[in-house]
Amino acid sequence: MQALQLEAILADINRIILGKERPIRLALSCLLARGHLLIEDLPGVGKTTLAHVLARVLGLEFQRIQFTSDMLPADIIGVSIFDRDSASFHFHPGPVFTQVVLADEINRATPKAQSALLEAMEERQVTAEGKTRPLPEPFFVIATQNPTHQIGTFPLPESQLDRFLLRIELGYPDPAAERALLAGTDRRQMVAELAPRIDPIQLIALQRSAATIHAAPALIDYIQALTAYTRAAPRWHAGLSPRAGLSLLAVARAWALLAGRDHVLPEDVQAVLPGVISHRLRPVDDAARTDADTMAAQLIEAVPLP
């Protein structure tokens, strides 16, 4: 039953986001692993559309926050407003109080505004006016950001980048997919007509299933060897943290679930490795900076399979 649900979800997303099967599978794996997703790419390649489609097909409440340079934390979390009739302040929740938050162009905002999401992403709660308020379950942040070389961007600090389970890129479509886009129906209309395949309760059940996918001791050894190598190799400023190792295992389990298996293979770890390390490993020599796929290939070559 779960395999049929996941196949239907993937089919619906691939019908709207054309020619991006691998990024779509990574994005869905991220949500199944209860992680937050960062999509970094040029404007106009479908980042926002992918977030809309994921929320729609999973039957989740959705809010979009357009980040700008003049945004304040209260614009995200909410604010207390004085009520004359009751002579007291009442808290008005911000857009973060939903199941899927699209933080659009998150690096257009100042670090102060960006930091408003830190507690929400890590603790799934918000503290405002001295009171802690839980966020809905499930809760996901899907953030998009433009490349940091573009004008008007504020790079995310490492502490906030690490809160994202995966960072992916979509890239330009291939010629066949781009022609289908040009000749086909408007994507916004297709998203509006899309019916949910599951509801939040079913999604939570899928997440629990992903967390129980079996990982053999040899597989754990392989993940530990990968993280240990990054800490010993001189090519990076800092190696992968224990949280990165946990992230790698969690998303590999979700990737295996999408493949219809009840156990994790080394190939699952290798498939999701680029998305896990792309925002966590920084080469010592910035001039020699390589993309995530190249870094992952170097790691896979250097660390033997168990």
C-alpha positions as CSV (number, residue, x, y, z in Angstrom):
1,M,0.0,0.0,0.0
2,Q,2.7,2.5,1.0
3,A,4.7,1.6,-2.2
4,L,1.7,2.4,-4.3
5,Q,1.2,5.7,-2.5
6,L,4.8,6.7,-3.0
7,E,4.7,5.8,-6.7
8,A,1.6,7.9,-7.2
9,I,3.1,10.8,-5.4
10,L,6.3,10.7,-7.5
11,A,4.3,10.4,-10.7
12,D,2.2,13.5,-9.9
13,I,5.3,15.6,-9.1
14,N,7.2,14.4,-12.2
15,R,4.2,15.3,-14.3
16,I,4.5,18.9,-13.3
17,I,8.3,19.3,-12.7
18,L,9.6,17.7,-16.0
19,G,13.0,16.0,-16.4
20,K,14.1,16.3,-12.7
21,E,13.5,12.8,-11.4
22,R,16.6,12.6,-9.1
23,P,16.1,16.1,-7.4
24,I,12.4,15.2,-6.9
25,R,13.2,11.9,-5.3
26,L,15.8,13.6,-3.1
27,A,13.2,16.2,-2.1
28,L,10.6,13.7,-1.2
29,S,13.2,11.6,0.7
30,C,14.1,14.7,2.7
31,L,10.5,15.1,3.8
32,L,10.0,11.4,4.6
33,A,13.1,11.7,6.8
34,R,11.5,14.7,8.7
35,G,14.2,17.0,7.4
36,H,14.2,20.5,6.0
37,L,15.1,21.2,2.4
38,L,17.2,23.9,0.8
39,I,16.9,24.4,-2.9
40,E,19.7,26.6,-4.4
41,D,19.6,27.6,-8.0
42,L,19.0,30.4,-10.5
43,P,15.6,32.2,-10.6
44,G,13.1,30.6,-12.9
45,V,14.1,27.0,-12.9
46,G,11.1,25.7,-10.8
47,K,12.2,26.0,-7.1
48,T,9.0,27.6,-5.9
49,T,6.8,25.3,-8.1
50,L,8.4,22.2,-6.6
51,A,7.6,23.4,-3.1
52,H,4.0,24.1,-4.1
53,V,3.6,20.7,-5.7
54,L,5.1,18.9,-2.7
55,A,2.7,20.6,-0.2
56,R,-0.2,20.0,-2.5
57,V,0.3,16.3,-3.3
58,L,1.1,15.5,0.4
59,G,-2.1,17.2,1.5
60,L,-0.4,19.8,3.8
61,E,-1.2,23.3,4.8
62,F,1.1,25.7,3.0
63,Q,2.4,29.2,3.6
64,R,4.8,31.2,1.5
65,I,7.1,33.8,3.1
66,Q,8.8,36.1,0.6
67,F,12.1,37.1,2.3
68,T,13.3,40.7,1.7
69,S,16.0,42.8,3.1
70,D,13.6,44.8,5.4
71,M,11.9,41.8,6.9
72,L,11.7,41.5,10.7
73,P,11.5,38.3,12.9
74,A,8.0,39.3,13.9
75,D,7.0,39.0,10.2
76,I,7.8,35.3,10.5
77,I,6.9,34.3,14.0
78,G,4.0,36.7,14.8
79,V,3.3,39.6,17.1
80,S,1.2,40.5,20.1
81,I,-1.4,43.2,19.5
82,F,-3.2,45.1,22.2
83,D,-7.0,44.5,22.4
84,R,-8.9,47.4,23.9
85,D,-12.0,45.4,24.7
86,S,-10.1,42.9,26.9
87,A,-7.4,45.4,27.9
88,S,-4.7,42.7,27.1
89,F,-2.3,41.6,24.5
90,H,-3.2,38.8,22.1
91,F,-0.7,36.9,20.1
92,H,-1.3,36.7,16.3
93,P,0.6,33.8,14.9
94,G,2.9,34.4,11.9
95,P,3.1,32.4,8.7
96,V,5.5,29.9,10.3
97,F,2.5,28.3,12.0
98,T,1.7,25.9,9.2
99,Q,2.8,22.5,8.0
100,V,4.9,23.5,5.0
101,V,6.7,26.9,5.1
102,L,8.2,28.0,1.8
103,A,11.0,30.4,2.8
104,D,11.4,32.0,-0.7
105,E,14.7,33.6,-1.4
106,I,15.8,33.1,2.2
107,N,19.2,34.7,1.6
108,R,17.6,38.0,0.6
109,A,16.8,38.7,4.2
110,T,19.2,39.9,6.9
111,P,20.8,37.4,9.3
112,K,18.5,38.7,12.1
113,A,15.4,37.7,10.1
114,Q,17.0,34.4,8.9
115,S,17.6,33.5,12.6
116,A,13.9,33.6,13.3
117,L,13.6,30.2,11.7
118,L,16.4,28.5,13.7
119,E,14.3,27.5,16.7
120,A,11.4,26.5,14.5
121,M,13.5,24.2,12.4
122,E,15.4,22.6,15.2
123,E,12.8,22.3,18.0
124,R,9.6,22.5,16.0
125,Q,8.4,25.2,18.3
126,V,8.5,29.0,18.6
127,T,9.2,31.2,21.6
128,A,7.6,34.6,21.5
129,E,6.7,37.0,24.2
130,G,8.2,34.7,26.8
131,K,5.9,31.8,25.8
132,T,6.7,28.6,23.9
133,R,4.2,27.6,21.2
134,P,4.4,24.2,19.4
135,L,4.3,24.1,15.6
136,P,1.9,21.9,13.6
137,E,2.9,18.3,12.9
138,P,4.3,17.5,10.4
139,F,6.4,20.7,10.0
140,F,8.7,21.3,7.1
141,V,10.7,24.3,5.9
142,I,11.4,24.3,2.2
143,A,13.8,27.2,1.6
144,T,14.9,28.5,-1.8
145,Q,18.0,30.7,-2.3
146,N,19.7,32.4,-5.2
147,P,23.4,31.8,-5.8
148,T,25.4,33.9,-3.3
149,H,27.2,35.8,-6.1
150,Q,24.0,37.5,-7.1
151,I,23.4,41.1,-5.9
152,G,21.5,41.6,-2.6
153,T,22.1,38.2,-0.9
154,F,23.2,37.5,2.7
155,P,24.9,34.1,2.9
156,L,23.4,31.7,5.5
157,P,25.7,31.0,8.4
158,E,27.0,27.5,8.8
159,S,24.8,26.9,11.9
160,Q,21.7,27.6,9.9
161,L,22.8,25.7,6.8
162,D,23.3,22.6,9.0
163,R,19.6,22.7,10.0
164,F,18.8,21.7,6.4
165,L,18.9,18.0,5.9
166,L,19.6,18.3,2.2
167,R,20.6,21.0,-0.3
168,I,19.7,20.3,-3.9
169,E,19.8,22.0,-7.2
170,L,17.3,21.7,-10.1
171,G,19.3,23.2,-13.0
172,Y,18.1,23.9,-16.5
173,P,15.8,21.3,-18.1
174,D,17.0,19.2,-21.0
175,P,15.8,20.1,-24.5
176,A,13.0,17.6,-24.5
177,A,11.7,18.7,-21.1
178,E,11.9,22.4,-22.0
179,R,10.0,21.8,-25.2
180,A,7.3,20.0,-23.3
181,L,7.1,22.9,-20.9
182,L,6.8,25.4,-23.7
183,A,4.1,23.4,-25.5
184,G,2.2,22.2,-22.4
185,T,-0.3,23.6,-19.9
186,D,0.6,26.4,-17.5
187,R,2.3,24.8,-14.5
188,R,0.4,27.0,-12.0
189,Q,-2.9,25.8,-13.4
190,M,-1.7,22.2,-13.2
191,V,-0.7,22.7,-9.5
192,A,-4.1,24.2,-8.7
193,E,-5.8,21.2,-10.2
194,L,-3.6,18.7,-8.4
195,A,-5.5,16.5,-5.8
196,P,-3.7,15.4,-2.6
197,R,-2.6,11.8,-2.7
198,I,-2.3,11.4,1.1
199,D,-3.2,13.3,4.2
200,P,-0.9,14.4,7.1
201,I,-1.7,11.3,9.2
202,Q,-0.7,9.0,6.3
203,L,2.5,11.1,5.8
204,I,3.4,10.7,9.5
205,A,2.9,6.9,9.0
206,L,5.3,7.0,6.0
207,Q,7.9,8.9,8.1
208,R,7.7,6.3,10.8
209,S,8.1,3.5,8.2
210,A,11.2,5.3,6.8
211,A,12.7,5.5,10.3
212,T,12.4,1.7,10.8
213,I,14.2,0.7,7.5
214,H,16.9,-1.7,8.5
215,A,20.5,-0.5,8.5
216,A,23.0,-3.3,9.0
217,P,26.1,-2.8,11.2
218,A,28.3,-2.9,8.1
219,L,26.2,0.0,6.6
220,I,26.7,2.0,9.8
221,D,30.4,1.3,9.6
222,Y,30.4,2.7,6.1
223,I,28.7,5.9,7.1
224,Q,31.1,6.3,10.0
225,A,34.1,5.7,7.7
226,L,32.8,8.4,5.3
227,T,32.4,11.0,8.1
228,A,35.8,10.0,9.6
229,Y,37.6,10.5,6.3
230,T,36.2,14.1,5.9
231,R,37.7,14.9,9.4
232,A,41.1,13.6,8.6
233,A,41.4,14.8,5.0
234,P,43.2,18.2,4.7
235,R,41.1,19.3,1.7
236,W,38.2,20.6,3.8
237,H,38.0,23.3,6.5
238,A,36.0,20.9,8.8
239,G,34.8,17.4,8.5
240,L,31.2,16.2,8.7
241,S,29.6,16.4,12.2
242,P,27.8,13.6,14.0
243,R,24.5,15.3,13.0
244,A,25.6,15.1,9.4
245,G,26.1,11.3,9.8
246,L,22.7,11.0,11.3
247,S,21.3,13.0,8.5
248,L,23.0,10.7,5.9
249,L,21.5,7.6,7.5
250,A,18.0,9.1,7.8
251,V,17.7,10.2,4.2
252,A,19.3,7.0,3.0
253,R,16.6,5.1,4.8
254,A,13.9,7.3,3.1
255,W,15.6,6.7,-0.3
256,A,15.4,2.9,0.3
257,L,11.7,3.2,1.2
258,L,11.1,5.0,-2.1
259,A,12.8,2.1,-3.8
260,G,10.5,-0.3,-2.1
261,R,13.1,-2.0,0.1
262,D,13.1,-2.7,3.8
263,H,16.8,-2.3,4.2
264,V,19.5,0.3,3.3
265,L,22.2,-0.5,0.7
266,P,25.5,1.3,0.3
267,E,24.1,2.5,-3.0
268,D,21.4,4.4,-1.2
269,V,24.0,6.2,0.9
270,Q,26.0,7.1,-2.2
271,A,22.9,8.4,-4.0
272,V,22.0,10.9,-1.3
273,L,25.6,11.8,-0.3
274,P,25.9,14.9,-2.6
275,G,22.8,16.5,-1.1
276,V,24.0,15.9,2.5
277,I,27.5,17.2,2.0
278,S,27.0,20.1,-0.5
279,H,26.3,22.7,2.3
280,R,28.5,21.1,5.0
281,L,31.9,20.6,3.3
282,R,33.9,23.6,2.3
283,P,37.3,23.1,0.5
284,V,40.3,24.8,2.1
285,D,41.3,26.2,-1.3
286,D,38.3,28.2,-2.4
287,A,39.8,28.5,-5.9
288,A,39.6,24.7,-6.2
289,R,35.9,24.6,-5.0
290,T,34.0,21.7,-6.7
291,D,30.4,20.8,-7.0
292,A,28.6,18.4,-4.6
293,D,28.6,15.5,-7.1
294,T,32.4,15.8,-7.5
295,M,33.0,16.0,-3.8
296,A,30.8,12.9,-3.3
297,A,32.6,11.0,-6.0
298,Q,35.9,11.8,-4.3
299,L,34.6,10.5,-1.0
300,I,33.1,7.4,-2.5
301,E,36.4,6.6,-4.3
302,A,38.5,7.2,-1.1
303,V,36.4,5.2,1.3
304,P,36.1,1.5,0.4
305,L,32.8,-0.3,0.7
306,P,32.4,-2.5,3.8
